[in-house]
Amino acid sequence: MFMIEGVCDWCKQPSLLTPHQYLDGKVYCSCKDCYEFACMDVRLYNQEEEAAQFRTRPKFSAQPTPA
């Protein structure tokens, strides 16, 4: 799971990392110590993005259009 060597995007420490992908396509990596926080952060962001997309969709009327 932690297979990438690099710097954690949350704590900025060198470590083995695992990627986390946001809905907007960006990918950030976390170390083992930051994993739980990173999962929560990404999950909350993605939920907010989905809610925002849902709010901006056009609303369709249930009434049929007159012919």
C-alpha positions as CSV (number, residue, x, y, z in Angstrom):
1,M,0.0,0.0,0.0
2,F,2.8,2.5,0.9
3,M,5.0,1.9,-2.1
4,I,6.0,5.3,-3.4
5,E,9.1,7.0,-2.0
6,G,8.8,10.7,-1.6
7,V,7.6,13.6,0.6
8,C,4.2,13.4,2.3
9,D,1.9,16.2,1.1
10,W,0.4,16.6,4.6
11,C,3.4,16.5,7.0
12,K,6.2,17.2,4.5
13,Q,8.4,14.4,5.8
14,P,10.2,11.9,3.5
15,S,8.6,8.5,3.7
16,L,6.9,5.7,1.9
17,L,3.6,7.0,0.5
18,T,0.2,6.0,-0.8
19,P,-1.8,8.2,-3.3
20,H,-5.2,9.8,-2.7
21,Q,-7.2,11.1,-5.6
22,Y,-9.6,14.1,-5.5
23,L,-12.6,14.3,-7.8
24,D,-11.0,17.2,-9.7
25,G,-8.2,14.8,-10.7
26,K,-5.5,16.0,-8.4
27,V,-3.5,13.3,-6.6
28,Y,-1.7,13.8,-3.3
29,C,0.3,11.3,-1.3
30,S,0.3,10.6,2.4
31,C,2.6,8.7,4.7
32,K,1.5,6.0,7.2
33,D,1.2,8.6,10.0
34,C,-1.0,10.9,8.0
35,Y,-3.1,8.2,6.2
36,E,-6.2,8.5,8.4
37,F,-6.3,12.3,8.2
38,A,-5.6,12.3,4.5
39,C,-8.5,9.8,3.8
40,M,-10.9,12.0,5.8
41,D,-9.7,15.1,4.0
42,V,-10.1,13.7,0.6
43,R,-13.5,12.1,1.4
44,L,-14.9,15.4,2.8
45,Y,-13.6,17.3,-0.2
46,N,-15.1,14.8,-2.7
47,Q,-18.4,14.9,-0.9
48,E,-18.5,18.7,-1.0
49,E,-17.6,18.6,-4.7
50,E,-20.4,16.1,-5.5
51,A,-22.9,18.2,-3.5
52,A,-21.8,21.4,-5.4
53,Q,-22.2,19.6,-8.8
54,F,-25.7,18.4,-7.7
55,R,-26.7,21.9,-6.7
56,T,-25.7,23.4,-10.0
57,R,-27.5,20.9,-12.2
58,P,-30.5,22.3,-14.1
59,K,-33.8,21.3,-12.6
60,F,-36.2,19.6,-15.0
61,S,-39.9,20.1,-14.7
62,A,-42.1,17.1,-14.1
63,Q,-44.8,18.7,-16.3
64,P,-44.8,17.6,-19.9
65,T,-44.2,20.4,-22.4
66,P,-47.2,21.5,-24.4
67,A,-47.4,20.3,-28.0
